[in-house]
């Protein structure tokens, strides 16, 4: 104030106003202050005199620092908590939000002499919400920690982290304060961090600019970050003897290892302070050196560096933050200590998308792709733009398949928030390893001992952290679902005769099992209604295999819930493939799924055909099912876009799959010109036997009729040879001849038919009369005559 008074206020984020709490009628150098939850008590720590002032005034017996406890509603009693020559920080504990007004407040005192204690303050309520301190004598207190050299306060979760040096290593400990209890020491972890034992370093206990300036060069630059998913990270910057290098370590305690990064600086003259600032962005930890780099490390999946974004230049600039004197007191917030301003920090989706589009390295593309999908979840517009980017960059990504990563990562972020521990059982990437490098950055990985937890009936973060630690003990990578068993079973069953599924025969070994598989597939939503036995089999197999996998590890969840999880997973997988196709078709302005085969495909259709081929390749590589109807659309585009020899090559090599819907339409719609006859005949000759019997009847052509008739005769004679008919077989000739009169052949076939031997019971159009007419037509054609 103008009269050299010192005012203490509380800023309200909603009203943007300060609430006045207390005033000292003198100019004080306040070090720390805190107000209780009810705003009735104020704790203040300040410096009374500097050392020079004490000497000049002969006040050697008067302490340098004073810590007071003040009643502010009403302004009444003032108590001295500490009168010492060492600096003290104060911090009230806060109960859970929504708790009724309490008659007890608890206060932490953090002393520069390296100890922390808790004061219990009981109050008596008077009229109009006024309270006074009940204790007439000394306030009850207890020692929380001793001999610490570093401490950090977590205001949101009411946790105290601190480090105690022990011989060659340090021990990180955590005290959890509870609303209705006292406190518990809940975590202990050994860290190989070299610590400076001369100065206590405090994080999130308020900011003392002068003190930090004095000790910045020798203090420990370390912060602990937690995430909602049970991640616990210790971030610290390490001294480097090389002037143009920065070294920092991230201890992923929930994973059991740490990574030490050494970064070569480009412009050593541009930075003034060689201290990396760390920020907590929940899914990521950020290491930031303004003007040099911004390193975003994935907390949940730190094993592969390709999921971490390392940005330099303009990409690494954070608006409003131009120096390293920053702290991250809360999740996604940053305090600029020089300016005294608090900022909310988040990853910009537009900047991330632009970075993805402009990136030239696979490591950058993969990290940005995962960041967009997992950090922003499934925003429709962002997802659409990612699909468009994928369609343009299918050939530019060499170390990973962007379609596979899009599908697997999108499935992961859609499913995992719904069920606890599901994130440890479902795959989040198609990559098993990654051996790429980040230019200018070296990384060393070391295995560390897992933290020791001691808690009972604790929910939330501690339960999730304990679950993560248990996963590490049981070799977490092996817990993720893998398609090895599915692929093997799929190959075995794909070799079976699929007549079983058209009810033409039954296989005793697989009937019941396969019927269950197809029942699973019927519960899923297809692209459009079409019988695709191969894809239905793969869907059903995936449901069965994934269900078995989850049942082994989620036994407490229940069978019905697991059934629903698995069906949701496969249904969303099919939806994602459909979503890719929908966006690609929309981009290239393909509006109809009904093809006209007498026209050639456009450039847009050829581009879509190429993308669908890559989708098929990606799905085959991970043994993922495709929506029924996919192969029909793909084949239709292939017929329109490819020359005949290329089309047949794609069919022979399994890129294009012949489907009943597409082949039937092709045979019915195309006329019998020489070019079309060649196409039809080439397709018909490549049809599987069961499918060929169903669709050949739609091609009214002598070549097809001749083929059907010969097949019919062959099957009848085979029945006769198998003893299903009593008529003796005539003597065979060594050289096949044409039966021009047809009398003997037709009479014999008719007698076989009369005895009930019909190989094509459901195809009434094929009989002896059909064979006779076809043979006559074929003979006339061979003789070059006209048939009437």
C-alpha positions in Angstrom: 0.0 0.0 0.0 0.9 3.7 -0.2 1.5 3.8 3.5 4.0 0.9 3.4 1.4 -1.5 4.8 1.5 -5.2 3.8 -1.8 -6.6 2.6 -2.6 -10.3 2.1 -5.4 -11.3 -0.2 -6.9 -14.4 -1.9 -7.5 -14.3 -5.7 -10.7 -15.8 -6.9 -10.4 -17.3 -10.4 -14.2 -17.1 -11.1 -14.8 -13.5 -10.1 -11.3 -12.2 -11.0 -11.2 -10.4 -7.7 -9.0 -10.4 -4.6 -10.6 -11.1 -1.2 -8.8 -9.2 1.5 -7.7 -11.4 4.3 -5.3 -9.5 6.6 -3.1 -6.4 6.8 0.2 -5.7 8.6 0.9 -2.1 9.5 4.5 -2.3 8.3 6.4 -3.3 5.2 7.2 -7.0 5.5 9.3 -9.4 3.5 6.8 -12.3 3.5 8.3 -15.6 2.6 5.3 -17.9 2.8 1.6 -17.7 3.7 -1.4 -20.1 3.6 -5.1 -19.9 4.5 -7.2 -22.8 5.8 -10.1 -24.2 3.9 -12.7 -22.3 5.9 -10.7 -19.0 5.5 -10.7 -18.4 9.2 -7.0 -19.0 9.9 -3.9 -17.5 8.3 -0.4 -18.8 8.6 2.4 -16.3 7.7 6.2 -16.7 7.6 8.3 -13.6 7.1 11.8 -12.2 7.7 12.0 -9.7 10.6 15.5 -8.4 9.9 18.4 -9.1 7.6 21.7 -10.0 9.2 23.0 -6.4 8.6 20.0 -4.9 10.3 20.4 -7.1 13.4 24.1 -6.2 13.7 23.4 -2.4 13.2 20.6 -2.5 15.8 22.4 -4.8 18.2 19.5 -7.4 17.9 21.6 -10.6 18.0 19.2 -12.2 20.4 16.2 -11.6 18.1 15.4 -14.2 15.6 15.7 -13.5 11.8 12.4 -15.2 10.9 9.0 -15.3 12.4 6.1 -17.7 11.7 2.6 -16.6 12.9 -0.8 -18.2 13.2 -3.6 -15.5 12.9 -7.3 -15.6 13.5 -8.9 -13.6 10.7 -12.7 -14.2 11.3 -12.8 -12.3 13.6 -9.4 -10.6 13.6 -8.4 -11.5 17.1 -5.6 -13.7 18.3 -2.1 -14.0 16.9 0.2 -16.9 17.9 3.8 -17.3 17.3 4.5 -20.8 15.9 8.3 -20.3 15.1 10.8 -17.7 15.9 14.1 -19.0 14.4 17.1 -18.0 12.3 16.1 -20.4 9.5 13.5 -19.9 6.8 10.2 -21.6 7.3 7.4 -22.4 4.7 3.8 -22.9 5.7 1.0 -24.9 4.0 -2.5 -25.7 5.3 -3.8 -29.1 4.5 -7.1 -29.2 2.6 -9.9 -31.8 3.1 -11.7 -33.3 0.2 -13.9 -31.0 -1.8 -17.5 -30.7 -0.5 -16.7 -31.6 3.0 -18.6 -29.8 5.7 -16.9 -27.1 7.8 -14.5 -28.7 10.1 -13.5 -27.7 13.7 -9.9 -28.8 13.0 -7.3 -27.5 10.7 -3.9 -29.0 10.0 -0.8 -27.0 9.1 2.6 -28.1 7.6 5.7 -26.3 8.6 8.7 -26.9 6.3 12.0 -25.7 7.9 15.2 -24.8 6.2 16.8 -27.0 8.8 15.6 -30.0 6.8 12.5 -31.2 8.7 8.8 -31.0 8.3 6.2 -31.0 11.0 2.4 -30.9 11.3 0.4 -28.7 13.7 -3.1 -29.7 14.7 -5.3 -26.7 15.3 -8.7 -27.1 17.0 -11.1 -24.2 16.8 -14.4 -23.3 18.5 -17.2 -21.8 16.4 -18.9 -18.6 17.6 -21.8 -16.7 16.1 -21.9 -15.7 12.5 -19.3 -18.2 11.4 -16.6 -16.7 13.6 -14.0 -19.1 15.1 -11.3 -18.9 17.7 -8.4 -21.3 18.4 -9.4 -23.6 21.2 -5.9 -24.7 22.4 -4.9 -22.5 25.3 -1.4 -23.8 25.5 1.0 -25.1 22.9 -0.5 -26.6 19.8 -0.1 -30.3 19.3 2.4 -31.2 16.6 4.1 -34.2 15.1 7.2 -34.7 13.0 6.5 -35.8 9.4 10.0 -36.0 7.9 13.6 -35.5 8.9 16.9 -35.0 7.2 15.4 -34.3 3.8 17.2 -32.4 1.1 14.3 -32.0 -1.3 10.5 -31.8 -1.0 7.6 -31.2 -3.3 4.0 -30.5 -2.3 1.1 -31.8 -4.4 -1.8 -29.5 -3.6 -4.4 -31.3 -5.7 -3.9 -34.8 -4.2 -2.6 -33.7 -0.7 0.7 -35.6 -1.1 4.2 -34.7 0.1 7.2 -36.1 -1.8 10.6 -35.8 -0.3 14.1 -37.2 -0.7 16.4 -38.4 2.0 20.1 -39.0 1.2 21.4 -42.5 2.1 25.1 -43.2 1.4 25.6 -43.5 -2.4 22.0 -43.3 -3.3 18.9 -41.3 -2.4 15.5 -42.5 -1.3 12.3 -40.9 -2.5 9.4 -41.1 -0.1 5.8 -40.0 -0.2 3.4 -39.1 2.6 -0.3 -39.2 1.8 -2.6 -36.9 3.9 -6.2 -38.0 4.3 -9.2 -35.9 5.1 -10.4 -37.9 8.1 -7.1 -39.4 9.2 -3.6 -38.2 10.0 -1.1 -39.2 7.4 0.6 -42.4 6.1 4.1 -42.9 4.6 2.9 -44.8 1.5 5.9 -45.0 -1.0 9.6 -45.6 -0.9 11.9 -45.7 -3.9 15.7 -45.8 -4.3 17.1 -43.4 -6.9 20.7 -43.2 -8.3 20.7 -39.4 -8.2 23.7 -37.4 -7.0 22.3 -34.8 -4.6 23.7 -31.7 -3.1 23.5 -31.9 0.6 24.2 -28.3 1.4 20.8 -26.7 0.5 17.2 -27.7 0.9 15.3 -27.4 -2.4 11.5 -26.9 -2.2 9.0 -27.3 -5.0 5.4 -26.0 -4.9 5.7 -24.4 -1.5 5.6 -20.9 -2.8 8.3 -19.0 -4.7 11.1 -17.0 -3.2 12.8 -15.2 -6.0 15.9 -14.1 -4.1 16.5 -17.5 -2.5 16.1 -19.3 -5.8 18.6 -16.9 -7.4 21.1 -17.7 -4.7 20.9 -21.5 -5.0 19.9 -22.0 -8.6 23.4 -23.0 -9.7 23.8 -25.6 -6.9 20.4 -26.8 -6.1 18.7 -30.0 -7.3 16.5 -29.4 -10.3 14.0 -32.2 -9.8 10.2 -32.7 -10.0 7.8 -35.6 -9.4 4.8 -35.9 -11.7 1.9 -38.2 -11.5 -0.8 -39.1 -14.1 -4.4 -40.2 -13.8 -3.5 -43.6 -15.3 -1.2 -44.4 -12.4 2.1 -43.1 -13.9 4.8 -41.8 -11.5 7.8 -40.0 -13.0 10.8 -38.4 -11.4 12.4 -35.7 -13.7 15.8 -34.2 -13.1 18.4 -32.4 -15.0 22.0 -33.4 -14.5 25.2 -31.5 -14.7 27.2 -31.8 -17.9 30.9 -31.1 -18.3 30.5 -30.3 -22.0 29.3 -26.7 -22.6 27.1 -27.4 -25.6 25.2 -30.4 -24.1 22.3 -30.8 -21.8 21.6 -34.0 -19.9 18.4 -34.9 -18.1 16.8 -38.1 -16.8 13.2 -39.3 -16.5 12.6 -42.1 -14.0 9.5 -44.0 -15.0 8.9 -45.6 -11.6 5.7 -47.3 -12.7 7.7 -49.1 -15.5 10.9 -50.0 -13.6 13.4 -48.1 -15.7 14.8 -44.7 -16.4 16.0 -43.0 -19.6 18.8 -40.5 -19.6 18.9 -38.1 -22.6 21.8 -36.1 -23.8 21.0 -33.3 -26.3 23.5 -31.4 -28.4 22.6 -27.7 -28.4 22.6 -25.8 -31.7 23.0 -22.2 -30.4 24.8 -22.3 -27.1 25.0 -18.5 -26.9 21.2 -18.0 -27.1 20.4 -19.6 -23.7 21.4 -18.0 -20.5 20.4 -20.7 -18.0 21.3 -24.3 -18.6 18.5 -25.7 -16.6 15.7 -27.8 -18.2 12.2 -27.0 -17.1 9.8 -29.9 -16.6 6.0 -29.8 -17.2 3.2 -32.3 -16.4 0.7 -32.7 -19.2 -0.8 -35.9 -17.8 -0.3 -38.2 -20.8 3.1 -36.6 -21.4 6.0 -35.2 -19.5 7.7 -32.2 -21.2 11.4 -31.2 -20.9 11.7 -27.7 -22.1 14.7 -25.4 -22.8 13.5 -22.2 -24.5 15.2 -21.5 -27.8 16.5 -25.0 -28.0 14.1 -27.9 -27.7 10.8 -29.2 -26.4 10.7 -32.9 -25.6 7.3 -34.6 -25.0 7.7 -38.0 -23.4 4.8 -40.5 -23.4 4.3 -41.6 -19.8 2.1 -44.6 -20.5 4.3 -46.0 -23.3 7.8 -44.7 -22.8 9.5 -48.0 -24.0 9.8 -46.9 -27.6 11.3 -43.5 -28.4 9.1 -43.2 -31.5 6.1 -42.3 -29.3 7.9 -39.2 -27.9 7.9 -35.9 -29.7 11.3 -34.1 -29.9 10.7 -30.6 -31.3 13.3 -28.0 -32.2 13.3 -24.5 -33.7 9.9 -22.8 -34.2 8.1 -26.0 -33.4 9.5 -26.0 -29.9 8.3 -22.5 -29.0 5.8 -22.2 -26.2 3.8 -19.0 -26.3 4.4 -16.6 -23.3 7.3 -18.7 -21.9 10.6 -17.3 -22.9 12.8 -18.3 -20.0 13.6 -21.3 -17.9 12.5 -19.9 -14.5 9.2 -21.9 -14.6 7.6 -24.6 -12.5 4.7 -26.9 -13.0 2.7 -26.8 -9.7 -0.4 -28.5 -11.1 -1.2 -30.7 -14.0 -1.2 -28.8 -17.3 -0.2 -25.5 -15.6 3.0 -23.5 -15.5 4.1 -20.8 -13.2 6.5 -18.2 -14.7 8.5 -17.3 -11.7 10.0 -14.1 -13.1 6.7 -12.6 -14.2 4.6 -14.1 -11.5 1.9 -15.4 -13.9 0.2 -18.8 -14.0 -0.6 -20.3 -17.4 -2.6 -23.3 -18.6 -0.5 -25.4 -20.9 -1.9 -27.8 -23.5 -0.9 -29.3 -26.8 -2.4 -27.5 -29.8 -4.3 -29.9 -32.1 -3.9 -27.6 -35.1 -0.1 -27.1 -34.5 0.2 -30.9 -34.0 -1.6 -31.6 -37.2 0.5 -29.1 -39.1 3.6 -30.7 -37.6 2.4 -34.2 -38.8 1.8 -32.9 -42.3 5.2 -31.2 -42.5 7.3 -33.9 -40.9 9.9 -35.7 -43.0 11.1 -38.3 -40.5 9.2 -41.5 -39.6 10.0 -40.9 -35.9 8.2 -37.5 -36.0 5.3 -38.8 -38.0 4.7 -41.8 -35.7 5.0 -39.7 -32.5 2.7 -37.0 -33.8 0.2 -39.6 -35.1 0.0 -41.3 -31.6 -0.1 -38.0 -29.8 -3.1 -36.9 -32.0 -5.0 -40.1 -31.5 -4.3 -40.8 -27.8 -4.0 -37.2 -26.4 -7.0 -35.8 -28.2 -8.9 -39.1 -28.2 -11.3 -39.4 -31.1 -12.3 -35.9 -32.2 -14.2 -36.4 -35.4 -12.7 -33.5 -37.4 -9.1 -34.3 -36.3 -9.6 -37.9 -37.1 -10.9 -37.0 -40.6 -7.8 -34.9 -41.3 -5.5 -37.7 -40.0 -7.2 -40.1 -42.4 -6.6 -37.7 -45.3 -3.0 -37.4 -44.3 -2.7 -41.2 -44.2 -4.1 -41.4 -47.7 -1.4 -39.0 -49.0 1.5 -40.6 -47.1 1.1 -44.4 -47.6 4.3 -44.6 -49.5 6.4 -42.1 -47.5 6.4 -44.0 -44.1 9.0 -46.7 -44.3 9.4 -48.0 -40.7 5.7 -48.4 -39.9 2.3 -48.8 -41.6 0.2 -45.7 -40.8 -3.1 -47.6 -41.4 -2.1 -50.2 -38.9 -1.1 -47.6 -36.3 -4.3 -45.6 -36.9 -6.5 -48.6 -36.3 -4.7 -50.1 -33.3 -4.1 -46.8 -31.5 -7.7 -45.6 -32.2 -9.0 -48.9 -30.8 -6.8 -48.5 -27.8 -8.0 -45.0 -26.9 -11.6 -45.9 -27.5 -11.6 -49.0 -25.3 -9.2 -48.4 -22.4 -11.0 -45.6 -20.5 -14.1 -47.9 -20.1 -12.5 -50.7 -18.1 -9.8 -50.7 -15.4 -6.6 -52.5 -16.5 -7.7 -53.0 -20.1 -4.8 -50.7 -21.2 -2.4 -53.5 -20.1 -4.2 -56.2 -22.1 -4.9 -54.5 -25.5 -2.2 -53.6 -28.0 -1.5 -49.9 -28.5 0.8 -50.3 -31.5 1.6 -52.6 -34.4 5.4 -52.3 -33.8 7.3 -54.7 -31.7 10.4 -52.6 -31.6 11.9 -49.5 -33.2 15.6 -49.0 -33.9 15.4 -45.5 -35.4 17.2 -42.5 -34.0 16.4 -38.9 -33.1 19.1 -36.6 -34.6 21.1 -34.8 -32.0 19.7 -36.9 -29.1 21.2 -39.9 -27.4 19.3 -42.1 -24.9 20.5 -44.6 -22.4 18.0 -46.9 -20.6 18.7 -48.4 -17.2 16.6 -50.9 -15.2 15.8 -49.6 -11.7 14.2 -51.2 -8.6 10.4 -50.9 -8.4 9.0 -48.6 -5.6 7.7 -50.2 -2.5 4.1 -49.3 -1.7 2.4 -49.6 1.7 -1.3 -48.8 1.7 -4.6 -50.4 2.6 -8.0 -49.8 0.9 -6.6 -46.9 -1.1 -8.4 -46.0 -4.3 -7.6 -43.8 -7.2 -3.9 -43.1 -8.0 -2.3 -45.5 -5.6 -4.5 -48.4 -6.7 -3.6 -47.7 -10.4 0.1 -47.3 -9.6 0.1 -50.6 -7.7 -1.6 -52.3 -10.7 1.1 -50.9 -13.0 3.8 -52.2 -10.8 2.2 -55.6 -10.7 2.1 -55.6 -14.5 5.8 -54.9 -14.6 6.5 -57.8 -12.3 4.6 -60.1 -14.6 6.4 -59.0 -17.7 3.9 -56.5 -19.1 4.6 -56.8 -22.8 3.5 -60.4 -22.7 0.1 -59.3 -21.3 -0.9 -57.4 -24.4 -3.1 -59.3 -26.8 -1.2 -60.7 -29.8 -2.5 -62.2 -33.0 -0.1 -65.2 -33.2 -2.6 -67.8 -32.1 -5.4 -66.1 -34.1 -3.3 -66.2 -37.3 -2.4 -69.9 -36.8 -6.0 -70.9 -36.2 -7.2 -68.8 -39.1 -4.8 -70.4 -41.5 -5.8 -73.9 -40.4 -9.6 -73.2 -40.7 -9.2 -71.4 -44.0 -8.0 -74.6 -45.6 -11.3 -76.3 -44.6 -14.0 -76.9 -47.2 -16.5 -74.1 -46.8 -19.4 -76.2 -48.1 -20.1 -76.7 -44.4 -21.3 -73.1 -44.2 -23.7 -73.6 -47.1 -25.2 -76.7 -45.4 -24.1 -79.0 -48.2 -22.0 -81.2 -45.9 -21.0 -81.3 -42.3 -17.5 -81.8 -40.9 -17.7 -83.8 -37.7 -14.5 -82.3 -36.2 -15.3 -78.6 -36.6 -19.1 -78.3 -36.9 -19.9 -77.2 -33.3 -16.8 -75.0 -32.9 -17.3 -73.2 -36.2 -21.0 -72.7 -35.6 -20.1 -70.9 -32.3 -17.5 -68.9 -34.2 -20.1 -67.8 -36.8 -22.7 -67.0 -34.0 -20.1 -64.5 -32.6 -19.7 -62.9 -36.0 -23.5 -62.5 -36.5 -23.5 -60.1 -33.5 -21.2 -57.6 -35.3 -22.4 -54.9 -37.7 -21.2 -55.4 -41.3 -20.4 -52.7 -43.9 -23.4 -53.9 -45.8 -25.3 -57.2 -45.8 -23.3 -59.7 -47.7 -22.3 -63.3 -46.9 -18.5 -63.3 -46.7 -17.6 -66.5 -45.0 -13.9 -65.9 -44.8 -14.3 -62.5 -43.0 -17.1 -63.8 -40.8 -14.9 -66.7 -39.8 -12.0 -64.3 -38.9 -14.4 -62.0 -36.9 -15.7 -64.9 -35.0 -12.2 -66.3 -34.3 -11.0 -62.9 -33.1 -13.9 -62.6 -30.7 -13.2 -66.1 -29.3 -9.4 -65.5 -29.0 -9.7 -62.1 -27.4 -12.4 -63.3 -25.1 -10.1 -66.1 -23.9 -7.2 -63.6 -23.4 -9.3 -61.2 -21.3 -10.8 -64.0 -19.2 -7.4 -65.1 -18.1 -6.5 -61.6 -16.8 -9.8 -60.0 -15.9 -11.5 -62.7 -14.0 -13.0 -60.3 -11.5 -14.9 -58.4 -14.3 -17.4 -61.1 -15.2 -18.2 -63.1 -18.3 -21.0 -60.9 -19.6 -19.0 -57.7 -19.3 -16.0 -59.3 -21.1 -18.3 -60.6 -23.8 -19.5 -57.0 -24.4 -16.0 -55.6 -24.3 -14.8 -58.0 -27.0 -17.8 -57.4 -29.2 -17.3 -53.7 -28.8 -13.7 -54.0 -29.7 -14.3 -56.0 -32.9 -17.3 -53.8 -33.9 -15.2 -50.6 -33.4 -12.4 -52.2 -35.5 -14.9 -52.8 -38.4 -16.2 -49.3 -37.9 -12.7 -47.8 -38.2 -12.1 -49.5 -41.5 -15.5 -48.3 -42.7 -14.6 -44.8 -41.4 -11.3 -44.8 -43.4 -13.2 -45.9 -46.6 -16.0 -43.4 -46.0 -13.5 -40.5 -45.7 -11.4 -41.6 -48.6 -14.5 -42.0 -50.8 -15.7 -38.6 -49.8 -12.4 -37.0 -50.5 -12.2 -38.4 -54.0 -15.9 -37.7 -54.6 -17.0 -41.3 -55.2 -20.7 -41.2 -54.3 -22.0 -44.6 -55.3 -21.2 -48.2 -54.3 -23.0 -49.6 -57.4 -20.5 -50.1 -60.2 -21.1 -49.9 -63.9 -18.6 -52.4 -65.5 -18.8 -51.1 -69.0 -17.0 -47.9 -68.1 -13.4 -47.4 -67.1 -12.5 -46.0 -63.7 -11.5 -42.4 -63.0 -8.2 -41.2 -61.5 -10.1 -40.8 -58.2 -11.3 -44.4 -58.3 -7.8 -45.6 -59.0 -6.5 -43.7 -56.0 -9.2 -45.2 -53.8 -8.4 -48.7 -55.2 -4.8 -48.2 -54.2 -5.8 -47.1 -50.7 -8.1 -50.1 -50.3 -5.3 -52.4 -51.4 -3.1 -50.9 -48.6 -6.0 -51.3 -46.1 -6.1 -55.0 -47.1 -2.4 -55.3 -46.8 -2.5 -53.7 -43.3 -5.3 -55.9 -42.2 -3.6 -59.1 -43.5 -0.4 -58.1 -41.7 -2.1 -58.0 -38.3 -4.7 -60.6 -39.1 -7.6 -58.1 -38.6 -11.0 -58.8 -40.1 -12.5 -56.5 -42.7 -16.2 -55.6 -42.9 -18.3 -57.9 -45.2 -18.6 -56.1 -48.5 -15.0 -54.7 -48.5 -13.8 -57.3 -51.0 -16.8 -56.7 -53.3 -16.1 -52.9 -53.4 -12.4 -53.6 -53.9 -13.0 -56.1 -56.7 -15.4 -53.8 -58.4 -12.9 -50.9 -58.4 -10.3 -53.4 -59.7 -12.4 -54.4 -62.7 -13.0 -50.7 -63.6 -9.4 -49.6 -63.0 -7.0 -52.4 -64.0 -6.1 -53.9 -67.4 -7.1 -57.6 -67.7 -3.7 -59.1 -67.2 -3.1 -56.9 -64.0 -6.5 -57.7 -62.7 -5.9 -61.5 -63.1 -2.5 -61.1 -61.5 -4.1 -59.4 -58.5 -6.7 -62.2 -58.2 -4.1 -65.0 -58.5 -1.9 -63.4 -55.8 -4.8 -62.8 -53.3 -4.9 -59.0 -53.5 -8.4 -59.2 -55.0 -10.9 -61.7 -53.7 -13.7 -63.0 -55.9 -17.1 -62.5 -54.2 -20.5 -63.8 -55.3 -22.1 -60.3 -55.3 -19.5 -58.8 -57.6 -19.0 -61.8 -60.0 -22.8 -62.2 -60.4 -23.2 -58.5 -61.3 -20.2 -58.7 -63.7 -21.7 -61.7 -65.5 -25.2 -60.2 -65.7 -24.2 -56.6 -66.7 -21.5 -57.1 -69.3 -22.5 -58.0 -72.8 -20.7 -60.9 -74.7 -18.3 -58.9 -76.8 -15.0 -60.6 -77.4 -13.2 -58.5 -74.8 -15.9 -59.1 -72.2 -16.1 -62.8 -72.9 -12.4 -63.0 -72.2 -12.8 -61.2 -68.9 -15.8 -63.3 -67.9 -14.2 -66.6 -68.9 -11.0 -65.7 -67.0 -13.0 -64.9 -63.9 -15.2 -68.0 -64.1 -12.2 -70.3 -64.4 -10.7 -68.8 -61.2 -13.9 -69.3 -59.1 -13.8 -71.7 -56.2 -15.9 -74.8 -56.9 -18.7 -74.0 -54.5 -18.9 -70.4 -55.6 -18.7 -71.3 -59.3 -21.7 -73.6 -59.0 -23.8 -70.7 -57.7 -22.9 -68.0 -60.1 -22.3 -69.7 -63.5 -26.0 -70.1 -64.0 -26.2 -66.3 -64.4 -23.9 -66.4 -67.5 -26.0 -67.4 -70.5 -23.2 -68.2 -72.9 -22.2 -71.4 -74.9 -18.8 -71.5 -73.3 -20.3 -71.5 -69.8 -23.0 -73.9 -70.8 -20.4 -76.3 -72.2 -18.4 -76.1 -69.0 -21.5 -76.8 -66.9 -22.6 -79.7 -69.1 -19.2 -81.3 -69.0 -19.1 -80.9 -65.2 -22.5 -82.5 -64.9 -21.6 -85.5 -67.0 -18.3 -86.0 -65.1 -20.1 -86.0 -61.8 -22.8 -88.4 -63.0 -20.2 -90.9 -64.3 -18.3 -90.6 -61.1 -21.4 -91.5 -59.2 -21.8 -94.5 -61.5 -18.2 -95.5 -60.9 -18.7 -95.3 -57.2 -21.3 -98.0 -57.3 -24.3 -95.7 -56.7 -25.9 -97.0 -59.9 -26.4 -100.7 -60.9 -25.8 -100.1 -64.7 -22.4 -101.5 -65.8 -19.8 -99.0 -67.1 -19.1 -99.4 -70.8 -15.6 -100.2 -72.0 -13.4 -97.0 -72.1 -11.6 -96.0 -75.3 -7.9 -95.1 -75.0 -8.5 -92.0 -77.1 -11.3 -89.6 -76.2 -13.9 -89.1 -79.1 -16.7 -86.7 -79.7 -20.2 -88.3 -79.3 -21.8 -86.9 -82.3 -25.1 -88.9 -82.3 -25.3 -88.6 -78.5 -27.7 -91.4 -78.4 -25.8 -93.8 -76.3 -24.5 -91.1 -73.9 -27.9 -89.5 -73.3 -29.7 -92.8 -72.8 -27.1 -93.9 -70.2 -27.3 -90.5 -68.4 -31.1 -90.6 -68.4 -31.1 -94.1 -66.9 -28.7 -92.8 -64.1 -30.9 -89.8 -63.5 -34.0 -92.1 -63.2 -32.3 -94.0 -60.4 -32.1 -90.8 -58.3 -28.4 -89.9 -58.8 -28.4 -86.1 -59.2 -25.2 -84.3 -58.4 -26.9 -80.9 -58.7 -30.1 -81.3 -56.8 -30.7 -77.6 -56.3 -30.0 -76.7 -59.9 -33.0 -78.0 -61.8 -31.9 -76.3 -65.0 -29.0 -78.8 -65.4 -30.1 -82.2 -66.6 -29.6 -84.7 -69.5 -31.7 -82.5 -71.9 -29.4 -79.5 -71.0 -26.3 -81.7 -71.7 -27.7 -82.9 -75.1 -28.5 -79.4 -76.3 -25.2 -78.1 -75.2 -23.3 -80.9 -76.9 -25.2 -80.3 -80.2 -24.5 -76.6 -80.1 -20.8 -77.2 -79.3 -20.6 -79.7 -82.2 -22.3 -77.3 -84.7 -19.9 -74.6 -83.6 -16.9 -76.9 -84.2 -18.2 -77.8 -87.7 -18.8 -74.1 -88.5 -22.6 -74.7 -89.1 -25.6 -72.7 -88.0 -27.7 -74.2 -85.2 -31.5 -73.9 -85.4 
